[in-house]
Amino acid sequence: NYTINVVPGTLTVTRKVVTLKSANLSKSYDGNALTNGEENLETEEGWVTGEGATYTFTGSQTEVGESPNSFTYTLNDGTKAENYEISTVAGTLKVTSYTEAITVTITEHSGEAKYDGQIHNVTGYDVTINDSLYAESDFSFSGDATISGTNAGIYEMNLTEADFTNTNSNFENVTFVIVPGKLEIAKRSVTLTSASD
């Protein structure tokens, strides 16, 4: 009494959406690289229970600025890539300026001599910095650190703060303090004695 037609249906298993996002991290400049280290992702959504991945973070930021908190992943055993639609989003590694006060003390060299008709010179200066994070290579000098004199008297080097410029953008609060030096040429003692007769 029947003519039976069988029409197969379709069973579709779609890929599961997985979102992987690394964290946004920031710190003040300290000379060391800012990395995600061994920390977990900020967002890890969509894995089926018992499946997942392990992560290796490759992003690094040392100087003031920002860059991606990049990472790679390796699927765990039993986790098949064809079952997932995986999207990755890199967070940001941001290093901000070092704001602590840096004081660079410039102590001009000094010297002494006695007048002898020759030119006497004093050159250079000593540098003292109150923070080990800042170095002499982080600033430039555009003045003339030389004192010259021949005649008796006191001569000064006269360096100014404007002769020194911070060249490291990782620091924003740098002050230069000048301790004056001098060249002192003393008068020569001369004794004149007339003859006795």
C-alpha positions as CSV (number, residue, x, y, z in Angstrom):
1,N,0.0,0.0,0.0
2,Y,3.0,2.4,0.2
3,T,5.9,3.6,-1.8
4,I,8.5,4.8,0.7
5,N,11.2,7.2,-0.2
6,V,14.0,7.8,2.2
7,V,15.6,11.2,2.0
8,P,18.8,11.5,4.0
9,G,19.2,14.5,6.3
10,T,22.5,16.3,7.1
11,L,24.3,16.3,10.3
12,T,26.7,19.3,10.3
13,V,29.3,19.8,13.0
14,T,30.6,23.4,12.8
15,R,34.0,24.5,14.0
16,K,34.1,25.9,17.5
17,V,35.2,29.5,17.8
18,V,38.2,30.1,20.0
19,T,39.5,33.5,21.0
20,L,43.0,34.0,22.3
21,K,44.1,37.4,23.5
22,S,47.3,38.4,25.4
23,A,47.2,41.0,28.1
24,N,47.9,44.7,28.0
25,L,50.8,45.3,30.3
26,S,52.7,48.5,31.2
27,K,55.4,49.8,33.5
28,S,57.8,52.7,34.0
29,Y,61.2,52.4,32.4
30,D,63.7,50.6,34.5
31,G,66.2,49.3,32.0
32,N,64.7,45.8,31.9
33,A,62.5,44.4,29.2
34,L,58.7,44.3,29.8
35,T,57.5,40.8,28.8
36,N,54.4,38.7,29.5
37,G,56.7,36.1,31.0
38,E,55.1,32.8,31.9
39,E,51.7,34.3,32.6
40,N,48.5,33.1,31.0
41,L,46.5,34.8,28.3
42,E,44.1,37.6,29.3
43,T,41.4,35.9,27.3
44,E,41.2,32.2,26.4
45,E,37.6,31.2,25.4
46,G,36.0,28.4,23.5
47,W,38.1,25.2,24.1
48,V,36.2,22.0,24.6
49,T,36.8,20.5,28.1
50,G,40.1,18.6,28.1
51,E,41.4,20.3,25.0
52,G,43.5,23.5,24.6
53,A,46.9,24.8,23.8
54,T,50.2,26.0,25.4
55,Y,51.6,29.4,24.8
56,T,55.0,31.0,24.2
57,F,55.2,34.8,24.6
58,T,57.6,36.5,22.2
59,G,56.8,40.2,22.7
60,S,59.3,42.5,24.5
61,Q,59.6,46.2,25.1
62,T,62.5,47.9,26.9
63,E,62.6,51.5,25.8
64,V,59.8,54.0,26.3
65,G,57.1,53.2,23.7
66,E,54.8,50.3,23.0
67,S,54.7,47.1,20.9
68,P,52.5,44.0,20.5
69,N,52.4,41.4,23.3
70,S,52.9,38.8,20.6
71,F,52.7,35.1,21.3
72,T,52.5,31.7,19.5
73,Y,50.5,28.6,20.5
74,T,50.9,24.9,20.2
75,L,47.8,22.7,20.4
76,N,47.8,20.1,23.2
77,D,47.7,16.4,22.3
78,G,44.2,15.4,21.2
79,T,43.2,18.9,20.2
80,K,42.6,19.0,16.4
81,A,43.0,22.3,14.6
82,E,40.2,21.4,12.0
83,N,37.7,21.4,14.8
84,Y,38.3,25.0,15.7
85,E,38.2,28.5,14.2
86,I,41.0,30.2,16.2
87,S,41.5,33.9,16.3
88,T,44.5,35.6,18.0
89,V,44.7,39.2,19.3
90,A,48.0,40.6,20.7
91,G,47.7,43.0,23.6
92,T,50.1,45.9,24.1
93,L,53.4,46.1,26.0
94,K,53.8,49.8,27.0
95,V,56.8,51.4,28.8
96,T,56.4,54.9,30.1
97,S,59.1,57.5,31.0
98,Y,61.0,57.2,34.2
99,T,59.7,60.1,36.2
100,E,61.9,60.1,39.3
101,A,64.2,63.1,39.7
102,I,67.7,62.6,38.2
103,T,70.4,65.0,39.4
104,V,73.6,65.1,37.5
105,T,76.4,66.9,39.4
106,I,79.2,68.3,37.2
107,T,82.3,69.2,39.2
108,E,84.7,71.3,37.2
109,H,88.4,70.4,37.7
110,S,90.6,72.9,39.4
111,G,94.4,73.6,39.4
112,E,97.1,75.7,40.9
113,A,100.4,77.1,39.6
114,K,102.9,79.8,40.2
115,Y,103.5,82.4,37.6
116,D,106.4,81.3,35.3
117,G,105.5,83.1,32.1
118,Q,104.0,79.9,30.6
119,I,100.4,79.0,29.8
120,H,98.8,76.8,32.3
121,N,95.6,74.7,31.6
122,V,93.0,72.8,33.5
123,T,90.5,70.6,31.6
124,G,87.6,68.4,32.2
125,Y,85.1,67.7,35.0
126,D,83.8,64.9,37.2
127,V,80.3,63.5,36.9
128,T,78.2,62.3,39.9
129,I,74.7,60.9,39.3
130,N,72.2,60.2,42.1
131,D,70.5,57.3,40.3
132,S,72.4,54.3,39.0
133,L,69.8,53.8,36.2
134,Y,71.1,57.0,34.5
135,A,74.6,57.0,32.9
136,E,77.0,59.6,31.6
137,S,76.2,58.2,28.1
138,D,72.6,59.5,28.5
139,F,73.6,63.2,28.1
140,S,75.6,65.3,25.7
141,F,78.1,68.1,26.4
142,S,78.4,71.1,24.0
143,G,80.6,73.5,26.1
144,D,84.3,74.0,26.5
145,A,85.7,72.4,29.7
146,T,89.0,74.2,29.6
147,I,90.6,76.9,31.7
148,S,93.8,78.6,30.4
149,G,95.9,81.3,32.0
150,T,99.4,82.8,32.0
151,N,99.4,85.8,34.4
152,A,98.8,85.7,38.1
153,G,95.1,85.5,39.0
154,I,92.1,83.3,39.3
155,Y,90.5,81.9,36.1
156,E,87.1,80.1,36.1
157,M,85.7,77.4,33.7
158,N,82.2,78.9,33.7
159,L,80.2,75.9,32.5
160,T,76.5,76.2,32.6
161,E,73.5,73.9,32.8
162,A,72.8,74.8,29.2
163,D,76.0,73.1,28.1
164,F,74.5,69.7,29.0
165,T,71.5,68.0,27.4
166,N,69.6,64.9,28.3
167,T,69.6,62.7,25.2
168,N,67.8,59.6,26.5
169,S,64.0,59.9,26.0
170,N,63.5,57.2,28.7
171,F,64.0,60.0,31.3
172,E,62.0,63.2,31.6
173,N,63.1,64.7,34.9
174,V,66.9,65.4,34.6
175,T,68.6,68.4,36.2
176,F,72.3,69.4,35.8
177,V,74.1,71.1,38.7
178,I,77.4,72.8,38.2
179,V,80.1,72.9,40.9
180,P,82.6,75.6,39.8
181,G,86.3,74.9,39.4
182,K,89.2,77.3,38.9
183,L,92.8,77.8,37.9
184,E,94.7,79.9,40.4
185,I,98.1,81.2,39.3
186,A,99.9,82.6,42.3
187,K,102.2,85.6,42.1
188,R,105.9,84.8,42.0
189,S,108.0,86.1,44.9
190,V,110.9,88.3,43.8
191,T,113.5,89.6,46.3
192,L,115.7,92.5,45.3
193,T,118.7,93.1,47.5
194,S,121.1,96.0,46.9
195,A,124.8,95.4,47.6
196,S,126.5,96.3,50.8
197,D,129.6,98.5,50.6
